[in-house]
Amino acid sequence: MIKMRKEIEVLGHRFTLRSWTYGMKQRALKAATSWTKEAGELQPDVDPFKLNDMMLVECIEEWSIELPITVKSIHSLEPPELVEQLITECQSINGMSPGERKKS
């Protein structure tokens, strides 16, 4: 198994990020997906905000912030640009292309 790690600093805070595993990605997708029936067929609807939250919680191994690494903690971070930069870094370490990043 290849696990990529990356140490970064964003707005004066240190973070250690890791790439997520297939299982982590599947759990995040499952948690972020709801299903609706359209024309007799089930259609998936992925909530990109919930998916990003799950990705951050799975990919942040360590941080210099005095809070546990949880979705609730991530939602309390300021300024919003801090979280947006973390999302970009996590997407990058997980091999998402710039086009895919714009969709999420």
ZIJOWO-V728381 format. One record per pair of residues at least 6 apart in sequence whose ideal C-beta (glycine too) atoms are under 8 Angstrom apart, sorted by the first residue. I is the first residue (numbers start at 0). GAP is how many residues later the second one is. Records with the same first field share a line. If there is no record, write none. Layout:
I = GAP + GAP
//
This chain:
0 = 20
1 = 17
2 = 15 + 16
3 = 14 + 15 + 89
4 = 11 + 12 + 13 + 14 + 56
5 = 10 + 11 + 12 + 83 + 87
6 = 7 + 8 + 9 + 10
7 = 6 + 7 + 9 + 81
8 = 6
9 = 72 + 75 + 76 + 79
10 = 68 + 70 + 71 + 74
12 = 50 + 51 + 52 + 69
13 = 48 + 49 + 50
14 = 45 + 47 + 48 + 49 + 71 + 74
15 = 44 + 45 + 46 + 47
16 = 42 + 43 + 44 + 72 + 73 + 76
17 = 41 + 43 + 75
18 = 40 + 74 + 75 + 76
19 = 8 + 35 + 38 + 39 + 74
23 = 34
24 = 69
26 = 27 + 31
27 = 23 + 26 + 27 + 30
28 = 17 + 22
30 = 19 + 23
31 = 14 + 15 + 16 + 18 + 19 + 22
32 = 11 + 12 + 13 + 14
33 = 10 + 11 + 13
34 = 7 + 8 + 9 + 10
35 = 6 + 7 + 9
36 = 6
47 = 55 + 56
50 = 53
51 = 35 + 52
52 = 18 + 21 + 22
53 = 17
54 = 32 + 35 + 36 + 39
55 = 15 + 18 + 27 + 30 + 31 + 34
56 = 12 + 13 + 14 + 17
58 = 31 + 34 + 35
59 = 9 + 26 + 30
62 = 6
64 = 8 + 12
66 = 6 + 9
73 = 9 + 12
76 = 6
86 = 17
87 = 13
90 = 9 + 10 + 13
91 = 9
95 = 8
//
